[in-house]
Amino acid sequence: MIKQWIVPIAFILVGLLSGLIGEKVIFKKLRKLVTEQQIPGGEIIFQALHRMTFLWFSLAGFFGAIIYSSLNINDDVKSLLQKTITVIFLYSVTLVLARLTAGFVNLFIQRTEGVPASLISNLAKTAVLILGTLALLQTVGVEITPIVTTLGVGGLAVGLALQDTLTNLFSGFYLIISQQVRTGDYVKLDDGYEGYVTDITWRNTTIREIKNNIIIVPNSRLGSAIFTNYHLPVKAITLTMDVGVGYDSDLERVERVTIEVAKEVMEEIAPELMEIEPFIRFHTFNDFSIDFKLSMRVNEYFDQRMAKHLFIKKLHKRYQQEGIQIPFPIRDVYVQNNGTETSNIDLN
């Protein structure tokens, strides 16, 4: 009786031991080699095969134990055990293919600027899992036609129950296909929320504010909202600032000095845009000043803050050096003393 168990146990132990050696030694060395050589897609393959080496060797050991066992096992039980091992093996292969699909889709998307990875890669992975499961059922002799028919009929009920979820899913697809919103774009919604789009998932769009808070917006909400995308059609935008100078100023000199300062700021912030020169346009005779608007280019929306900061500092210093005044309101107040005398007080 004991001799009958020797061969099955030997197969099982060999399978387990081979799995451990393959997972802990060979697999790790191959992964280290691929990482050092920086082979494209190598890390994706090894992540997909994680723990599978041990599983496959173990299944092979159990399968061999069933086939070459001299134990008196009922044929139906033996067939059931073989089918169970086959199902586990085929499902593990399907899982590996799904991981590989999601990984290489992510790799491709990372090379395509602005395309969100989560939604597309998850859908690709889900499609492979569904197709693999149907193929697995067909392989083990399960008729899949009734299943597909049932899924089709049941899909109507599920669609009604998950109406909001499906709306967000298709809205996410619409946003991706239309390229109205891409990852990395800076957007401002009509309700005041603004920030960089970090991802578009099957349900939500994630926006990171400048202060590093995360805003979660349902795809359906974003698809129907009025919003401004500051990265379309290009990232570079025109920064405008209102400035006023005194009435005794030489406007030709004001224009020359202001443009020189704007160019200095552009050389620090956006040197690649220097071919588009800044300019000013006088537009108003105000109560205390002649007002004009400065326009200059910056690389993207967020650069406006630093550009304004530098421009105000540099322009204020330069105007002081050039003797150009930025006027401020002055109010004259007359105070009557004892009904006969008045005094003049200037309030600056």
C-alpha positions in Angstrom: 0.0 0.0 0.0 2.8 2.4 0.9 4.6 1.6 -2.4 1.5 2.8 -4.3 1.9 6.3 -2.8 5.6 6.6 -3.6 5.3 7.6 -7.2 2.4 10.2 -6.8 4.2 11.8 -3.8 7.5 11.8 -5.7 5.8 13.6 -8.7 4.2 16.1 -6.3 7.4 16.8 -4.4 9.5 17.2 -7.6 6.9 19.6 -9.0 6.9 21.7 -5.8 10.7 21.7 -5.5 11.1 22.6 -9.2 8.6 25.4 -8.7 10.5 26.8 -5.8 13.8 26.6 -7.6 12.3 28.2 -10.7 10.6 31.0 -8.8 13.3 31.8 -6.2 16.5 31.2 -8.2 16.1 31.1 -12.0 13.2 33.5 -12.2 15.0 36.1 -10.0 18.3 35.8 -11.9 16.6 36.2 -15.3 14.6 39.2 -14.0 17.8 40.9 -12.6 19.6 40.3 -16.0 16.7 41.8 -18.0 16.6 44.8 -15.6 20.3 45.4 -16.0 20.2 45.1 -19.8 17.1 47.4 -19.8 15.3 45.2 -22.3 12.1 47.0 -23.5 9.0 45.2 -22.1 11.1 42.8 -20.0 9.7 44.1 -16.7 6.2 43.7 -18.0 6.8 40.1 -18.9 8.2 39.2 -15.5 5.4 41.0 -13.7 2.9 39.0 -15.8 4.7 35.7 -14.9 5.0 36.5 -11.2 4.2 33.4 -9.1 3.2 31.5 -12.3 6.5 29.5 -12.4 5.8 27.8 -9.1 2.1 27.3 -10.0 2.9 25.6 -13.3 5.5 23.3 -12.0 3.3 22.3 -9.1 0.4 21.6 -11.5 2.7 19.5 -13.6 3.7 17.5 -10.5 0.0 16.9 -9.6 -0.9 16.0 -13.2 2.0 13.5 -13.4 0.9 12.0 -10.0 -2.6 11.5 -11.3 -1.5 9.9 -14.6 1.2 7.6 -13.3 -0.4 6.8 -10.0 -1.0 3.1 -9.3 -3.7 3.8 -6.8 -7.1 2.5 -7.5 -8.8 5.8 -8.4 -12.2 5.8 -10.1 -11.9 6.9 -13.7 -14.5 9.6 -13.2 -12.6 11.0 -10.3 -9.3 10.8 -12.2 -10.9 12.6 -15.2 -12.4 15.2 -12.8 -9.0 15.9 -11.2 -7.3 16.2 -14.7 -10.0 18.6 -15.8 -9.6 20.7 -12.7 -5.8 20.9 -13.2 -6.3 21.8 -16.8 -8.8 24.5 -15.9 -6.4 26.0 -13.4 -3.6 25.9 -15.9 -5.6 27.5 -18.7 -7.0 30.2 -16.4 -3.4 31.0 -15.2 -2.3 31.3 -18.9 -5.3 33.6 -19.5 -4.3 35.7 -16.5 -0.8 36.0 -17.8 -2.0 37.1 -21.3 -4.3 39.7 -19.6 -1.4 41.1 -17.6 0.8 41.2 -20.7 -1.9 43.0 -22.7 -2.5 45.6 -20.0 1.3 46.1 -19.5 2.1 46.5 -23.2 -1.0 48.8 -23.7 0.4 50.9 -20.8 3.8 50.9 -22.4 2.4 52.1 -25.7 0.2 54.7 -24.1 3.2 56.1 -22.1 4.8 56.9 -25.5 1.7 58.6 -26.7 1.4 62.0 -25.1 -1.9 62.9 -23.4 -3.6 59.5 -23.6 -4.9 58.2 -20.3 -3.7 54.7 -19.4 -6.1 53.3 -16.8 -9.3 53.2 -18.8 -7.8 51.6 -22.0 -5.5 49.2 -20.2 -8.2 48.0 -17.9 -10.7 47.4 -20.7 -8.0 45.5 -22.7 -7.3 43.3 -19.7 -11.0 42.7 -19.1 -11.6 41.8 -22.8 -8.7 39.2 -22.7 -10.1 37.7 -19.4 -13.6 37.4 -20.9 -12.4 35.8 -24.2 -9.9 33.6 -22.3 -12.7 32.4 -19.9 -15.0 31.6 -22.8 -12.2 29.7 -24.6 -11.4 27.8 -21.4 -15.1 26.7 -21.0 -15.2 25.6 -24.6 -12.0 23.6 -24.1 -13.4 21.7 -21.1 -16.6 20.8 -23.0 -18.9 23.5 -21.7 -21.3 24.8 -24.4 -20.8 28.6 -24.4 -23.6 29.5 -26.8 -26.3 29.5 -24.1 -23.9 31.4 -21.8 -23.4 34.1 -24.4 -27.1 34.3 -25.1 -27.9 34.6 -21.4 -25.3 37.3 -21.0 -26.8 39.2 -23.9 -30.3 39.1 -22.4 -29.0 39.7 -18.9 -26.9 42.6 -20.2 -30.0 44.6 -20.8 -31.0 44.3 -17.1 -27.5 45.0 -16.0 -27.3 48.0 -18.3 -30.4 49.5 -16.7 -29.1 48.8 -13.2 -25.6 50.3 -14.0 -26.9 53.2 -16.1 -24.7 55.8 -14.2 -21.6 53.6 -14.4 -22.1 53.0 -18.1 -22.7 56.7 -18.7 -19.4 57.5 -17.1 -17.7 54.7 -19.0 -18.9 56.0 -22.4 -18.2 59.6 -21.4 -14.7 58.6 -20.6 -14.3 57.0 -24.1 -15.8 60.1 -25.7 -13.3 62.4 -23.8 -10.4 60.2 -24.9 -11.4 59.8 -28.6 -12.3 63.5 -29.0 -9.0 64.5 -27.3 -10.8 67.4 -25.6 -9.0 66.4 -22.4 -5.7 64.6 -22.2 -3.5 63.6 -19.2 -1.2 66.5 -18.3 -3.6 69.1 -19.6 -4.5 72.1 -17.3 -8.2 72.6 -17.2 -10.6 74.9 -15.4 -14.2 73.8 -15.0 -17.2 76.2 -15.0 -17.7 75.7 -11.3 -14.2 77.0 -10.5 -12.3 73.8 -10.0 -9.0 73.7 -11.9 -5.8 71.7 -12.1 -3.8 69.2 -14.1 -5.6 66.1 -15.4 -3.7 63.1 -14.1 -5.9 60.2 -15.3 -9.2 59.2 -16.8 -10.5 55.9 -15.4 -13.7 54.0 -16.3 -15.7 56.1 -13.9 -13.8 59.3 -12.9 -11.4 61.9 -14.2 -8.7 62.8 -11.6 -7.5 66.4 -11.5 -4.6 67.5 -9.3 -4.8 71.1 -8.1 -1.7 73.3 -8.0 -1.8 73.0 -4.1 -1.6 69.2 -4.7 -5.2 68.4 -3.7 -7.0 65.8 -5.8 -10.4 66.5 -7.4 -12.5 63.5 -8.6 -14.9 64.5 -11.4 -17.3 61.9 -12.8 -16.7 61.4 -16.5 -20.3 62.2 -17.4 -20.0 65.5 -15.5 -16.9 66.5 -17.3 -18.3 65.4 -20.6 -21.2 67.8 -20.3 -19.4 70.7 -18.4 -18.2 73.9 -19.9 -14.5 74.0 -19.2 -11.3 75.7 -20.5 -8.4 73.6 -21.5 -5.3 75.8 -21.3 -3.1 73.3 -23.1 -5.2 73.3 -26.3 -4.5 73.9 -29.1 -1.0 74.4 -27.7 0.5 74.7 -24.2 2.0 78.1 -24.8 -0.3 81.0 -23.8 -0.3 84.8 -23.8 0.1 86.5 -20.5 -1.5 89.9 -20.2 -0.9 92.5 -17.5 -2.4 96.0 -17.0 0.0 98.8 -16.1 -0.4 102.6 -15.7 2.1 105.4 -15.9 1.8 109.1 -15.1 0.6 111.7 -17.6 4.0 113.4 -17.7 5.7 110.2 -18.9 7.3 109.9 -22.3 5.2 107.1 -23.8 7.8 106.1 -26.4 10.3 105.6 -23.6 7.7 103.8 -21.5 7.0 101.4 -24.3 10.7 100.7 -25.0 11.6 100.1 -21.3 8.6 97.9 -20.6 9.3 95.7 -23.6 12.9 95.4 -22.6 11.9 94.2 -19.1 9.3 91.8 -20.6 12.1 90.3 -22.8 14.3 89.8 -19.8 11.5 87.9 -18.1 10.9 85.7 -21.2 14.6 84.8 -21.4 14.2 83.4 -17.9 10.8 81.8 -18.2 10.4 80.9 -21.9 13.6 81.4 -23.9 12.3 79.1 -26.7 9.4 81.6 -27.4 11.6 84.6 -27.8 10.9 84.8 -31.5 7.4 86.1 -30.5 8.3 89.5 -29.1 6.2 91.0 -26.3 4.3 94.2 -27.0 2.2 96.8 -25.3 -1.0 98.7 -26.3 -2.1 101.9 -24.6 -5.9 101.9 -24.2 -7.2 104.3 -21.6 -6.8 107.9 -20.3 -7.6 107.1 -16.7 -8.2 109.5 -13.8 -4.6 109.3 -12.5 -2.7 107.4 -15.3 -2.4 106.4 -18.9 -3.1 102.7 -18.9 -1.7 100.1 -21.2 -1.8 96.3 -21.5 1.4 94.2 -21.8 1.2 90.9 -23.7 4.0 88.3 -23.7 4.2 84.5 -24.2 4.9 81.9 -21.6 5.2 78.1 -21.9 2.1 77.1 -20.1 -0.7 78.2 -17.8 1.2 77.6 -14.5 4.2 79.7 -15.7 2.0 82.8 -15.5 2.6 83.1 -11.7 6.4 83.2 -11.9 6.3 85.5 -15.0 4.0 88.0 -13.2 6.2 87.8 -10.1 9.4 88.5 -12.0 7.9 91.1 -14.3 6.5 93.2 -11.4 9.8 93.2 -9.5 11.9 94.0 -12.6 9.5 96.6 -13.9 9.3 98.4 -10.6 13.1 98.5 -10.3 13.6 99.7 -13.9 10.9 102.4 -13.7 12.6 103.7 -10.6 16.0 103.8 -12.4 14.4 105.5 -15.5 12.4 108.0 -13.4 9.0 106.7 -14.7 6.2 107.0 -12.2 3.5 104.6 -11.5 0.8 107.0 -10.1 -1.5 106.4 -7.2 -4.6 108.4 -6.2 -4.2 111.7 -4.3 -7.1 113.3 -2.5 -7.2 116.9 -1.3 -9.2 117.5 1.9 -10.1 121.1 3.0 -10.9 121.6 6.7 -12.6 124.8 7.9 -11.5 126.3 11.2 -13.9 128.6 13.2 -15.8 129.3 10.0 -13.0 131.5 8.7 -9.8 129.7 7.9 -9.2 126.6 5.8 -6.3 124.3 5.7 -5.3 121.9 2.9 -4.4 118.3 3.7 -3.0 115.9 1.2 -4.1 112.2 1.8 -1.9 109.9 -0.2 
